[in-house]
């Protein structure tokens, strides 16, 4: 998803880019809700608050496809 957003010029794809920065960069754009939900899932899983589910995987893949199209 970040790669697709970078191709669109929304964010700069760099190693230090955080989920929060991605969320703020899209806060008023067409992908606001989509990115907000995806980054919330990412942070919940990445920081050990929950284990990933099949639903999480499907949602993240869907978000990446929608941003990339």
Beta strands, then each sheet from edge to edge (+ up, - down):
end
